[in-house]
Amino acid sequence: MKKFLILSLIAVAASGCATIRQADGTTTRYFLTQVSVVVRVVNNCAPLMDLERVGGVVVKGLPYGGSATVPLVSTPFSGSNRRMPLTAKGYTEKMVYLGSISREFYVNTYEGTREEVWEVSRLNLPGGRGGCQ
């Protein structure tokens, strides 16, 4: 049990943490178990936006002009250059689907956790159609 606790503490210390300052002046701290990219997503496109990862929705109903911070934690033992996808899906106020866009964020285990901003200003539909409302 002691070995597990010591290894857990070493893993948290090695991966680090990220402190994000919000627009209202408050701070949010994320303790990350692996190297990560902490993404601030800004909705410049749709009345409402959902943010999804492979495991499901991480932010639901982000309003136009709003932003959300999403920590993308990498998969352990997946090499030194790791990629993490994030998808933004736009909707009208009546929940009519407007389109989506995906982006992959990269992190290198030798560089450590970092922050990035993604301003979503375009959505795509199958066949090349799409756009913002």
A tleap script that builds the chain and sets N, CA, C and O, in Angstrom:
source leaprc.protein.ff14SB
mol = sequence {
  NMET LYS LYS PHE LEU ILE LEU SER LEU ILE
  ALA VAL ALA ALA SER GLY CYS ALA THR ILE
  ARG GLN ALA ASP GLY THR THR THR ARG TYR
  PHE LEU THR GLN VAL SER VAL VAL VAL ARG
  VAL VAL ASN ASN CYS ALA PRO LEU MET ASP
  LEU GLU ARG VAL GLY GLY VAL VAL VAL LYS
  GLY LEU PRO TYR GLY GLY SER ALA THR VAL
  PRO LEU VAL SER THR PRO PHE SER GLY SER
  ASN ARG ARG MET PRO LEU THR ALA LYS GLY
  TYR THR GLU LYS MET VAL TYR LEU GLY SER
  ILE SER ARG GLU PHE TYR VAL ASN THR TYR
  GLU GLY THR ARG GLU GLU VAL TRP GLU VAL
  SER ARG LEU ASN LEU PRO GLY GLY ARG GLY
  GLY CYS CGLN
}
set mol.1.N position { 0.823 -1.183 0.000 }
set mol.1.CA position { 0.000 0.000 0.000 }
set mol.1.C position { 0.872 1.252 0.000 }
set mol.1.O position { 0.567 2.235 -0.676 }
set mol.2.N position { 1.964 1.202 0.771 }
set mol.2.CA position { 2.863 2.357 0.820 }
set mol.2.C position { 3.508 2.611 -0.540 }
set mol.2.O position { 3.684 3.757 -0.953 }
set mol.3.N position { 3.858 1.524 -1.231 }
set mol.3.CA position { 4.468 1.679 -2.561 }
set mol.3.C position { 3.490 2.350 -3.520 }
set mol.3.O position { 3.878 3.221 -4.299 }
set mol.4.N position { 2.230 1.948 -3.463 }
set mol.4.CA position { 1.215 2.544 -4.341 }
set mol.4.C position { 1.066 4.033 -4.057 }
set mol.4.O position { 0.980 4.837 -4.986 }
set mol.5.N position { 1.036 4.402 -2.792 }
set mol.5.CA position { 0.908 5.812 -2.414 }
set mol.5.C position { 2.113 6.616 -2.883 }
set mol.5.O position { 1.958 7.724 -3.396 }
set mol.6.N position { 3.292 6.076 -2.715 }
set mol.6.CA position { 4.509 6.770 -3.143 }
set mol.6.C position { 4.534 6.919 -4.659 }
set mol.6.O position { 4.868 7.988 -5.170 }
set mol.7.N position { 4.184 5.857 -5.386 }
set mol.7.CA position { 4.141 5.935 -6.850 }
set mol.7.C position { 3.086 6.923 -7.331 }
set mol.7.O position { 3.303 7.626 -8.318 }
set mol.8.N position { 1.961 6.985 -6.655 }
set mol.8.CA position { 0.912 7.941 -7.020 }
set mol.8.C position { 1.386 9.371 -6.826 }
set mol.8.O position { 1.150 10.225 -7.681 }
set mol.9.N position { 2.046 9.637 -5.722 }
set mol.9.CA position { 2.567 10.979 -5.460 }
set mol.9.C position { 3.628 11.375 -6.484 }
set mol.9.O position { 3.670 12.522 -6.928 }
set mol.10.N position { 4.478 10.430 -6.852 }
set mol.10.CA position { 5.501 10.709 -7.863 }
set mol.10.C position { 4.848 10.997 -9.209 }
set mol.10.O position { 5.278 11.903 -9.922 }
set mol.11.N position { 3.813 10.235 -9.566 }
set mol.11.CA position { 3.129 10.450 -10.852 }
set mol.11.C position { 2.484 11.822 -10.917 }
set mol.11.O position { 2.576 12.494 -11.944 }
set mol.12.N position { 1.837 12.249 -9.851 }
set mol.12.CA position { 1.200 13.572 -9.825 }
set mol.12.C position { 2.255 14.664 -9.880 }
set mol.12.O position { 2.086 15.656 -10.589 }
set mol.13.N position { 3.336 14.488 -9.141 }
set mol.13.CA position { 4.394 15.501 -9.152 }
set mol.13.C position { 5.064 15.592 -10.515 }
set mol.13.O position { 5.416 16.684 -10.961 }
set mol.14.N position { 5.243 14.464 -11.175 }
set mol.14.CA position { 5.901 14.464 -12.481 }
set mol.14.C position { 5.011 15.049 -13.567 }
set mol.14.O position { 5.507 15.707 -14.482 }
set mol.15.N position { 3.718 14.823 -13.483 }
set mol.15.CA position { 2.813 15.314 -14.524 }
set mol.15.C position { 2.479 16.774 -14.314 }
set mol.15.O position { 2.330 17.514 -15.287 }
set mol.16.N position { 2.358 17.206 -13.084 }
set mol.16.CA position { 2.153 18.618 -12.796 }
set mol.16.C position { 0.696 18.984 -12.634 }
set mol.16.O position { -0.188 18.138 -12.495 }
set mol.17.N position { 0.492 20.293 -12.660 }
set mol.17.CA position { -0.852 20.820 -12.546 }
set mol.17.C position { -0.933 22.077 -13.393 }
set mol.17.O position { 0.084 22.643 -13.793 }
set mol.18.N position { -2.132 22.495 -13.656 }
set mol.18.CA position { -2.347 23.712 -14.444 }
set mol.18.C position { -3.280 24.618 -13.662 }
set mol.18.O position { -4.292 24.165 -13.127 }
set mol.19.N position { -2.942 25.889 -13.596 }
set mol.19.CA position { -3.783 26.880 -12.950 }
set mol.19.C position { -4.285 27.835 -14.022 }
set mol.19.O position { -3.490 28.475 -14.711 }
set mol.20.N position { -5.597 27.933 -14.164 }
set mol.20.CA position { -6.212 28.758 -15.199 }
set mol.20.C position { -6.907 29.934 -14.533 }
set mol.20.O position { -7.708 29.753 -13.615 }
set mol.21.N position { -6.597 31.144 -14.999 }
set mol.21.CA position { -7.277 32.348 -14.510 }
set mol.21.C position { -8.505 32.587 -15.379 }
set mol.21.O position { -8.392 32.748 -16.594 }
set mol.22.N position { -9.683 32.610 -14.746 }
set mol.22.CA position { -10.942 32.822 -15.448 }
set mol.22.C position { -11.137 34.305 -15.750 }
set mol.22.O position { -10.421 35.148 -15.210 }
set mol.23.N position { -12.100 34.626 -16.609 }
set mol.23.CA position { -12.371 36.010 -16.996 }
set mol.23.C position { -12.828 36.855 -15.811 }
set mol.23.O position { -12.571 38.058 -15.774 }
set mol.24.N position { -13.499 36.238 -14.846 }
set mol.24.CA position { -13.995 36.990 -13.686 }
set mol.24.C position { -12.944 37.151 -12.585 }
set mol.24.O position { -13.250 37.682 -11.517 }
set mol.25.N position { -11.719 36.702 -12.829 }
set mol.25.CA position { -10.639 36.874 -11.870 }
set mol.25.C position { -10.387 35.676 -10.977 }
set mol.25.O position { -9.361 35.632 -10.298 }
set mol.26.N position { -11.287 34.704 -10.953 }
set mol.26.CA position { -11.079 33.511 -10.138 }
set mol.26.C position { -10.097 32.572 -10.847 }
set mol.26.O position { -9.862 32.693 -12.049 }
set mol.27.N position { -9.544 31.658 -10.097 }
set mol.27.CA position { -8.634 30.681 -10.682 }
set mol.27.C position { -9.170 29.273 -10.453 }
set mol.27.O position { -9.820 28.989 -9.446 }
set mol.28.N position { -8.879 28.403 -11.411 }
set mol.28.CA position { -9.230 26.998 -11.312 }
set mol.28.C position { -7.947 26.198 -11.460 }
set mol.28.O position { -7.151 26.457 -12.363 }
set mol.29.N position { -7.744 25.236 -10.586 }
set mol.29.CA position { -6.540 24.413 -10.624 }
set mol.29.C position { -6.909 22.986 -11.004 }
set mol.29.O position { -7.827 22.394 -10.435 }
set mol.30.N position { -6.183 22.447 -11.972 }
set mol.30.CA position { -6.379 21.071 -12.420 }
set mol.30.C position { -5.133 20.271 -12.059 }
set mol.30.O position { -4.023 20.644 -12.438 }
set mol.31.N position { -5.312 19.172 -11.326 }
set mol.31.CA position { -4.222 18.257 -11.049 }
set mol.31.C position { -4.279 17.168 -12.102 }
set mol.31.O position { -5.278 16.458 -12.212 }
set mol.32.N position { -3.224 17.034 -12.869 }
set mol.32.CA position { -3.212 16.163 -14.031 }
set mol.32.C position { -2.329 14.950 -13.771 }
set mol.32.O position { -1.209 15.077 -13.275 }
set mol.33.N position { -2.845 13.777 -14.110 }
set mol.33.CA position { -2.103 12.541 -13.873 }
set mol.33.C position { -1.157 12.202 -15.010 }
set mol.33.O position { -0.281 11.354 -14.842 }
set mol.34.N position { -1.308 12.838 -16.158 }
set mol.34.CA position { -0.426 12.657 -17.313 }
set mol.34.C position { -0.180 14.027 -17.929 }
set mol.34.O position { -0.847 15.000 -17.577 }
set mol.35.N position { 0.784 14.104 -18.856 }
set mol.35.CA position { 0.972 15.365 -19.563 }
set mol.35.C position { -0.307 15.668 -20.334 }
set mol.35.O position { -0.984 14.758 -20.813 }
set mol.36.N position { -0.631 16.946 -20.449 }
set mol.36.CA position { -1.925 17.328 -20.982 }
set mol.36.C position { -1.840 18.626 -21.759 }
set mol.36.O position { -0.823 19.321 -21.755 }
set mol.37.N position { -2.938 18.927 -22.423 }
set mol.37.CA position { -3.152 20.236 -23.005 }
set mol.37.C position { -4.437 20.759 -22.372 }
set mol.37.O position { -5.478 20.106 -22.444 }
set mol.38.N position { -4.365 21.925 -21.757 }
set mol.38.CA position { -5.546 22.546 -21.176 }
set mol.38.C position { -6.029 23.560 -22.210 }
set mol.38.O position { -5.346 24.543 -22.496 }
set mol.39.N position { -7.220 23.309 -22.769 }
set mol.39.CA position { -7.728 24.106 -23.887 }
set mol.39.C position { -8.848 25.013 -23.403 }
set mol.39.O position { -9.796 24.562 -22.761 }
set mol.40.N position { -8.726 26.307 -23.722 }
set mol.40.CA position { -9.831 27.244 -23.499 }
set mol.40.C position { -10.532 27.379 -24.840 }
set mol.40.O position { -9.959 27.904 -25.795 }
set mol.41.N position { -11.781 26.903 -24.917 }
set mol.41.CA position { -12.567 26.944 -26.144 }
set mol.41.C position { -13.498 28.147 -26.073 }
set mol.41.O position { -14.224 28.329 -25.095 }
set mol.42.N position { -13.469 28.971 -27.125 }
set mol.42.CA position { -14.317 30.156 -27.219 }
set mol.42.C position { -15.338 29.919 -28.330 }
set mol.42.O position { -14.969 29.601 -29.461 }
set mol.43.N position { -16.615 30.073 -28.008 }
set mol.43.CA position { -17.699 29.875 -28.979 }
set mol.43.C position { -17.955 31.196 -29.708 }
set mol.43.O position { -18.598 32.093 -29.164 }
set mol.44.N position { -17.451 31.312 -30.938 }
set mol.44.CA position { -17.686 32.482 -31.777 }
set mol.44.C position { -18.567 32.133 -32.965 }
set mol.44.O position { -18.447 32.753 -34.022 }
set mol.45.N position { -19.439 31.161 -32.814 }
set mol.45.CA position { -20.138 30.646 -33.979 }
set mol.45.C position { -21.622 30.370 -33.759 }
set mol.45.O position { -22.460 30.968 -34.434 }
set mol.46.N position { -21.957 29.503 -32.857 }
set mol.46.CA position { -23.319 28.991 -32.728 }
set mol.46.C position { -23.984 29.504 -31.450 }
set mol.46.O position { -23.302 29.831 -30.479 }
set mol.47.N position { -25.325 29.573 -31.453 }
set mol.47.CA position { -26.023 29.972 -30.227 }
set mol.47.C position { -25.702 29.069 -29.032 }
set mol.47.O position { -25.585 29.543 -27.903 }
set mol.48.N position { -25.561 27.764 -29.291 }
set mol.48.CA position { -25.178 26.799 -28.251 }
set mol.48.C position { -24.156 25.836 -28.831 }
set mol.48.O position { -24.205 25.512 -30.018 }
set mol.49.N position { -23.240 25.385 -28.006 }
set mol.49.CA position { -22.203 24.483 -28.484 }
set mol.49.C position { -21.913 23.425 -27.428 }
set mol.49.O position { -21.822 23.716 -26.235 }
set mol.50.N position { -21.772 22.187 -27.898 }
set mol.50.CA position { -21.339 21.082 -27.049 }
set mol.50.C position { -19.904 20.726 -27.421 }
set mol.50.O position { -19.540 20.778 -28.596 }
set mol.51.N position { -19.093 20.366 -26.441 }
set mol.51.CA position { -17.726 19.921 -26.670 }
set mol.51.C position { -17.644 18.454 -26.285 }
set mol.51.O position { -18.051 18.062 -25.191 }
set mol.52.N position { -17.108 17.640 -27.203 }
set mol.52.CA position { -17.072 16.192 -27.000 }
set mol.52.C position { -15.667 15.640 -27.153 }
set mol.52.O position { -14.866 16.119 -27.955 }
set mol.53.N position { -15.398 14.616 -26.353 }
set mol.53.CA position { -14.205 13.782 -26.501 }
set mol.53.C position { -14.677 12.395 -26.884 }
set mol.53.O position { -15.876 12.170 -27.051 }
set mol.54.N position { -13.762 11.478 -27.022 }
set mol.54.CA position { -14.123 10.110 -27.379 }
set mol.54.C position { -15.060 9.504 -26.339 }
set mol.54.O position { -15.956 8.736 -26.689 }
set mol.55.N position { -14.868 9.835 -25.085 }
set mol.55.CA position { -15.670 9.279 -24.001 }
set mol.55.C position { -17.036 9.919 -23.822 }
set mol.55.O position { -17.828 9.440 -23.010 }
set mol.56.N position { -17.343 11.000 -24.563 }
set mol.56.CA position { -18.647 11.652 -24.437 }
set mol.56.C position { -18.533 13.161 -24.319 }
set mol.56.O position { -17.468 13.743 -24.525 }
set mol.57.N position { -19.652 13.777 -23.984 }
set mol.57.CA position { -19.736 15.233 -23.886 }
set mol.57.C position { -19.015 15.711 -22.624 }
set mol.57.O position { -19.255 15.188 -21.536 }
set mol.58.N position { -18.132 16.703 -22.767 }
set mol.58.CA position { -17.431 17.258 -21.616 }
set mol.58.C position { -17.977 18.631 -21.237 }
set mol.58.O position { -17.872 19.034 -20.079 }
set mol.59.N position { -18.563 19.360 -22.198 }
set mol.59.CA position { -19.214 20.643 -21.941 }
set mol.59.C position { -20.505 20.649 -22.738 }
set mol.59.O position { -20.494 20.362 -23.935 }
set mol.60.N position { -21.611 20.970 -22.095 }
set mol.60.CA position { -22.912 20.973 -22.764 }
set mol.60.C position { -23.500 22.379 -22.715 }
set mol.60.O position { -23.538 23.008 -21.658 }
set mol.61.N position { -23.966 22.876 -23.887 }
set mol.61.CA position { -24.698 24.136 -23.933 }
set mol.61.C position { -23.862 25.382 -23.711 }
set mol.61.O position { -24.321 26.318 -23.057 }
set mol.62.N position { -22.644 25.417 -24.240 }
set mol.62.CA position { -21.811 26.612 -24.124 }
set mol.62.C position { -22.436 27.716 -24.977 }
set mol.62.O position { -22.563 27.543 -26.189 }
set mol.63.N position { -22.834 28.852 -24.377 }
set mol.63.CA position { -23.528 29.897 -25.145 }
set mol.63.C position { -22.578 30.674 -26.055 }
set mol.63.O position { -21.362 30.668 -25.861 }
set mol.64.N position { -23.163 31.345 -27.058 }
set mol.64.CA position { -22.393 32.172 -27.978 }
set mol.64.C position { -21.617 33.240 -27.196 }
set mol.64.O position { -22.168 33.893 -26.311 }
set mol.65.N position { -20.365 33.405 -27.525 }
set mol.65.CA position { -19.518 34.377 -26.838 }
set mol.65.C position { -18.908 33.859 -25.551 }
set mol.65.O position { -18.052 34.518 -24.960 }
set mol.66.N position { -19.333 32.697 -25.114 }
set mol.66.CA position { -18.809 32.126 -23.871 }
set mol.66.C position { -17.564 31.295 -24.120 }
set mol.66.O position { -17.218 30.985 -25.260 }
set mol.67.N position { -16.905 30.945 -23.037 }
set mol.67.CA position { -15.726 30.092 -23.146 }
set mol.67.C position { -15.756 29.047 -22.039 }
set mol.67.O position { -16.382 29.230 -20.995 }
set mol.68.N position { -15.066 27.955 -22.299 }
set mol.68.CA position { -14.959 26.865 -21.327 }
set mol.68.C position { -13.543 26.325 -21.363 }
set mol.68.O position { -12.906 26.300 -22.416 }
set mol.69.N position { -13.053 25.895 -20.217 }
set mol.69.CA position { -11.724 25.317 -20.121 }
set mol.69.C position { -11.859 23.803 -20.029 }
set mol.69.O position { -12.572 23.279 -19.174 }
set mol.70.N position { -11.158 23.108 -20.932 }
set mol.70.CA position { -11.236 21.649 -20.999 }
set mol.70.C position { -9.827 21.071 -20.864 }
set mol.70.O position { -8.982 21.314 -21.725 }
set mol.71.N position { -9.559 20.308 -19.794 }
set mol.71.CA position { -8.253 19.644 -19.695 }
set mol.71.C position { -8.271 18.344 -20.507 }
set mol.71.O position { -9.085 17.457 -20.249 }
set mol.72.N position { -7.379 18.240 -21.477 }
set mol.72.CA position { -7.268 17.033 -22.298 }
set mol.72.C position { -6.068 16.239 -21.803 }
set mol.72.O position { -4.924 16.572 -22.113 }
set mol.73.N position { -6.330 15.195 -21.037 }
set mol.73.CA position { -5.269 14.379 -20.450 }
set mol.73.C position { -4.907 13.280 -21.433 }
set mol.73.O position { -5.784 12.594 -21.957 }
set mol.74.N position { -3.613 13.113 -21.682 }
set mol.74.CA position { -3.158 12.121 -22.654 }
set mol.74.C position { -3.246 10.712 -22.083 }
set mol.74.O position { -3.346 10.510 -20.873 }
set mol.75.N position { -3.204 9.751 -22.992 }
set mol.75.CA position { -3.246 8.344 -22.615 }
set mol.75.C position { -1.854 7.896 -22.174 }
set mol.75.O position { -0.881 8.141 -22.888 }
set mol.76.N position { -1.736 7.246 -21.017 }
set mol.76.CA position { -0.413 6.800 -20.579 }
set mol.76.C position { 0.161 5.740 -21.517 }
set mol.76.O position { -0.580 4.990 -22.151 }
set mol.77.N position { 1.467 5.691 -21.594 }
set mol.77.CA position { 2.211 4.688 -22.357 }
set mol.77.C position { 1.871 4.729 -23.849 }
set mol.77.O position { 1.867 3.692 -24.511 }
set mol.78.N position { 1.586 5.926 -24.382 }
set mol.78.CA position { 1.255 6.030 -25.801 }
set mol.78.C position { 2.334 6.790 -26.571 }
set mol.78.O position { 2.038 7.450 -27.567 }
set mol.79.N position { 3.561 6.701 -26.120 }
set mol.79.CA position { 4.665 7.355 -26.810 }
set mol.79.C position { 4.927 8.743 -26.271 }
set mol.79.O position { 4.219 9.218 -25.383 }
set mol.80.N position { 5.950 9.398 -26.811 }
set mol.80.CA position { 6.300 10.724 -26.307 }
set mol.80.C position { 5.510 11.838 -26.988 }
set mol.80.O position { 5.291 12.885 -26.380 }
set mol.81.N position { 5.077 11.642 -28.229 }
set mol.81.CA position { 4.242 12.624 -28.918 }
set mol.81.C position { 2.804 12.122 -28.889 }
set mol.81.O position { 2.467 11.119 -29.518 }
set mol.82.N position { 1.975 12.828 -28.158 }
set mol.82.CA position { 0.598 12.359 -27.954 }
set mol.82.C position { -0.390 13.343 -28.550 }
set mol.82.O position { -0.158 14.552 -28.547 }
set mol.83.N position { -1.502 12.813 -29.064 }
set mol.83.CA position { -2.535 13.664 -29.655 }
set mol.83.C position { -3.872 13.368 -28.991 }
set mol.83.O position { -4.183 12.231 -28.637 }
set mol.84.N position { -4.654 14.437 -28.836 }
set mol.84.CA position { -5.943 14.333 -28.168 }
set mol.84.C position { -6.973 15.128 -28.965 }
set mol.84.O position { -6.852 16.349 -29.071 }
set mol.85.N position { -7.986 14.463 -29.530 }
set mol.85.CA position { -8.992 15.179 -30.317 }
set mol.85.C position { -10.081 15.797 -29.444 }
set mol.85.O position { -10.383 15.314 -28.353 }
set mol.86.N position { -10.663 16.886 -29.964 }
set mol.86.CA position { -11.801 17.549 -29.324 }
set mol.86.C position { -12.734 17.993 -30.444 }
set mol.86.O position { -12.278 18.539 -31.449 }
set mol.87.N position { -14.034 17.765 -30.282 }
set mol.87.CA position { -15.031 18.124 -31.289 }
set mol.87.C position { -16.004 19.129 -30.717 }
set mol.87.O position { -16.489 18.971 -29.597 }
set mol.88.N position { -16.292 20.182 -31.502 }
set mol.88.CA position { -17.293 21.181 -31.141 }
set mol.88.C position { -18.499 20.986 -32.053 }
set mol.88.O position { -18.354 20.929 -33.274 }
set mol.89.N position { -19.693 20.882 -31.460 }
set mol.89.CA position { -20.939 20.719 -32.216 }
set mol.89.C position { -21.854 21.893 -31.899 }
set mol.89.O position { -22.138 22.180 -30.736 }
set mol.90.N position { -22.317 22.574 -32.964 }
set mol.90.CA position { -23.152 23.750 -32.788 }
set mol.90.C position { -24.631 23.463 -32.958 }
set mol.90.O position { -25.022 22.617 -33.761 }
set mol.91.N position { -25.459 24.183 -32.187 }
set mol.91.CA position { -26.912 24.027 -32.217 }
set mol.91.C position { -27.575 25.404 -32.119 }
set mol.91.O position { -26.995 26.350 -31.585 }
set mol.92.N position { -28.808 25.496 -32.647 }
set mol.92.CA position { -29.603 26.705 -32.458 }
set mol.92.C position { -30.228 26.648 -31.074 }
set mol.92.O position { -30.047 25.675 -30.342 }
set mol.93.N position { -30.970 27.704 -30.716 }
set mol.93.CA position { -31.654 27.707 -29.416 }
set mol.93.C position { -32.678 26.585 -29.320 }
set mol.93.O position { -32.985 26.117 -28.224 }
set mol.94.N position { -33.215 26.145 -30.477 }
set mol.94.CA position { -34.200 25.054 -30.501 }
set mol.94.C position { -33.541 23.699 -30.711 }
set mol.94.O position { -34.207 22.720 -31.047 }
set mol.95.N position { -32.227 23.651 -30.511 }
set mol.95.CA position { -31.427 22.430 -30.600 }
set mol.95.C position { -31.420 21.812 -32.003 }
set mol.95.O position { -31.376 20.590 -32.143 }
set mol.96.N position { -31.464 22.655 -33.036 }
set mol.96.CA position { -31.294 22.198 -34.412 }
set mol.96.C position { -29.794 22.167 -34.688 }
set mol.96.O position { -29.085 23.147 -34.457 }
set mol.97.N position { -29.333 21.040 -35.177 }
set mol.97.CA position { -27.898 20.828 -35.408 }
set mol.97.C position { -27.397 21.719 -36.546 }
set mol.97.O position { -27.974 21.719 -37.634 }
set mol.98.N position { -26.329 22.476 -36.299 }
set mol.98.CA position { -25.758 23.373 -37.304 }
set mol.98.C position { -24.506 22.804 -37.962 }
set mol.98.O position { -24.189 23.172 -39.093 }
set mol.99.N position { -23.802 21.930 -37.291 }
set mol.99.CA position { -22.573 21.363 -37.821 }
set mol.99.C position { -21.568 21.139 -36.718 }
set mol.99.O position { -21.829 21.407 -35.546 }
set mol.100.N position { -20.407 20.640 -37.117 }
set mol.100.CA position { -19.364 20.365 -36.129 }
set mol.100.C position { -17.994 20.610 -36.743 }
set mol.100.O position { -17.846 20.739 -37.958 }
set mol.101.N position { -17.015 20.669 -35.883 }
set mol.101.CA position { -15.622 20.777 -36.306 }
set mol.101.C position { -14.771 20.089 -35.251 }
set mol.101.O position { -15.063 20.161 -34.057 }
set mol.102.N position { -13.714 19.422 -35.704 }
set mol.102.CA position { -12.815 18.720 -34.784 }
set mol.102.C position { -11.407 19.288 -34.922 }
set mol.102.O position { -11.018 19.811 -35.966 }
set mol.103.N position { -10.678 19.167 -33.852 }
set mol.103.CA position { -9.280 19.605 -33.851 }
set mol.103.C position { -8.492 18.681 -32.943 }
set mol.103.O position { -8.979 18.258 -31.894 }
set mol.104.N position { -7.274 18.372 -33.354 }
set mol.104.CA position { -6.390 17.551 -32.530 }
set mol.104.C position { -5.359 18.449 -31.868 }
set mol.104.O position { -4.784 19.336 -32.498 }
set mol.105.N position { -5.140 18.201 -30.591 }
set mol.105.CA position { -4.155 18.935 -29.821 }
set mol.105.C position { -3.012 17.981 -29.516 }
set mol.105.O position { -3.228 16.806 -29.220 }
set mol.106.N position { -1.805 18.496 -29.591 }
set mol.106.CA position { -0.617 17.673 -29.429 }
set mol.106.C position { 0.161 18.093 -28.199 }
set mol.106.O position { 0.183 19.265 -27.822 }
set mol.107.N position { 0.797 17.113 -27.582 }
set mol.107.CA position { 1.667 17.383 -26.442 }
set mol.107.C position { 2.839 16.409 -26.507 }
set mol.107.O position { 2.692 15.269 -26.949 }
set mol.108.N position { 3.981 16.864 -26.067 }
set mol.108.CA position { 5.171 16.046 -26.024 }
set mol.108.C position { 5.511 15.816 -24.554 }
set mol.108.O position { 5.530 16.756 -23.759 }
set mol.109.N position { 5.775 14.575 -24.205 }
set mol.109.CA position { 6.033 14.255 -22.800 }
set mol.109.C position { 7.292 14.936 -22.272 }
set mol.109.O position { 7.426 15.126 -21.063 }
set mol.110.N position { 8.208 15.302 -23.148 }
set mol.110.CA position { 9.428 15.965 -22.716 }
set mol.110.C position { 9.208 17.458 -22.458 }
set mol.110.O position { 9.988 18.089 -21.745 }
set mol.111.N position { 8.151 18.015 -23.034 }
set mol.111.CA position { 7.854 19.435 -22.838 }
set mol.111.C position { 6.878 19.663 -21.691 }
set mol.111.O position { 6.901 20.722 -21.064 }
set mol.112.N position { 6.029 18.695 -21.410 }
set mol.112.CA position { 5.086 18.808 -20.308 }
set mol.112.C position { 3.766 19.454 -20.689 }
set mol.112.O position { 3.514 19.756 -21.856 }
set mol.113.N position { 2.933 19.657 -19.687 }
set mol.113.CA position { 1.596 20.203 -19.856 }
set mol.113.C position { 1.670 21.644 -20.349 }
set mol.113.O position { 2.538 22.415 -19.940 }
set mol.114.N position { 0.728 21.993 -21.248 }
set mol.114.CA position { 0.688 23.358 -21.767 }
set mol.114.C position { -0.753 23.790 -21.969 }
set mol.114.O position { -1.675 22.978 -21.885 }
set mol.115.N position { -0.940 25.084 -22.239 }
set mol.115.CA position { -2.273 25.651 -22.457 }
set mol.115.C position { -2.405 26.122 -23.891 }
set mol.115.O position { -1.417 26.492 -24.526 }
set mol.116.N position { -3.639 26.108 -24.404 }
set mol.116.CA position { -3.899 26.551 -25.760 }
set mol.116.C position { -5.313 27.120 -25.833 }
set mol.116.O position { -6.190 26.719 -25.068 }
set mol.117.N position { -5.529 28.062 -26.764 }
set mol.117.CA position { -6.851 28.657 -26.983 }
set mol.117.C position { -7.348 28.219 -28.349 }
set mol.117.O position { -6.595 28.235 -29.323 }
set mol.118.N position { -8.631 27.820 -28.425 }
set mol.118.CA position { -9.267 27.436 -29.689 }
set mol.118.C position { -10.527 28.273 -29.840 }
set mol.118.O position { -11.493 28.086 -29.100 }
set mol.119.N position { -10.520 29.186 -30.787 }
set mol.119.CA position { -11.701 29.998 -31.084 }
set mol.119.C position { -12.460 29.328 -32.218 }
set mol.119.O position { -11.991 29.294 -33.356 }
set mol.120.N position { -13.632 28.796 -31.905 }
set mol.120.CA position { -14.447 28.102 -32.903 }
set mol.120.C position { -15.268 29.148 -33.644 }
set mol.120.O position { -16.179 29.752 -33.078 }
set mol.121.N position { -14.935 29.358 -34.920 }
set mol.121.CA position { -15.640 30.356 -35.723 }
set mol.121.C position { -16.191 29.764 -37.010 }
set mol.121.O position { -16.664 30.499 -37.877 }
set mol.122.N position { -16.137 28.436 -37.145 }
set mol.122.CA position { -16.686 27.763 -38.317 }
set mol.122.C position { -17.117 26.355 -37.934 }
set mol.122.O position { -16.462 25.676 -37.143 }
set mol.123.N position { -18.231 25.938 -38.512 }
set mol.123.CA position { -18.729 24.565 -38.346 }
set mol.123.C position { -18.897 23.947 -39.729 }
set mol.123.O position { -19.155 24.666 -40.695 }
set mol.124.N position { -18.758 22.651 -39.838 }
set mol.124.CA position { -18.878 21.953 -41.121 }
set mol.124.C position { -19.997 20.925 -41.078 }
set mol.124.O position { -20.251 20.299 -40.049 }
set mol.125.N position { -20.658 20.766 -42.217 }
set mol.125.CA position { -21.642 19.710 -42.411 }
set mol.125.C position { -21.131 18.781 -43.498 }
set mol.125.O position { -20.280 19.192 -44.287 }
set mol.126.N position { -21.615 17.538 -43.575 }
set mol.126.CA position { -21.193 16.635 -44.647 }
set mol.126.C position { -21.451 17.265 -46.017 }
set mol.126.O position { -22.465 17.933 -46.218 }
set mol.127.N position { -20.540 17.050 -46.944 }
set mol.127.CA position { -20.679 17.604 -48.287 }
set mol.127.C position { -20.133 19.009 -48.405 }
set mol.127.O position { -20.382 19.681 -49.406 }
set mol.128.N position { -19.391 19.471 -47.406 }
set mol.128.CA position { -18.778 20.791 -47.469 }
set mol.128.C position { -19.673 21.939 -47.043 }
set mol.128.O position { -19.229 23.086 -47.009 }
set mol.129.N position { -20.933 21.649 -46.716 }
set mol.129.CA position { -21.826 22.718 -46.261 }
set mol.129.C position { -21.556 22.992 -44.800 }
set mol.129.O position { -20.892 22.210 -44.120 }
set mol.130.N position { -22.064 24.085 -44.331 }
set mol.130.CA position { -21.930 24.404 -42.925 }
set mol.130.C position { -21.622 25.863 -42.734 }
set mol.130.O position { -21.463 26.612 -43.698 }
set mol.131.N position { -21.542 26.247 -41.524 }
set mol.131.CA position { -21.240 27.625 -41.215 }
set mol.131.C position { -21.794 27.982 -39.857 }
set mol.131.O position { -22.277 27.130 -39.111 }
set mol.132.N position { -21.713 29.248 -39.561 }
set mol.132.CA position { -22.204 29.731 -38.289 }
set mol.132.C position { -23.519 30.447 -38.499 }
set mol.132.O position { -23.887 30.798 -39.620 }
set mol.133.N position { -24.214 30.656 -37.409 }
set mol.133.CA position { -25.488 31.348 -37.518 }
set mol.133.C position { -25.397 32.704 -36.904 }
set mol.133.O position { -26.380 33.446 -36.898 }
savepdb mol mol.pdb
quit
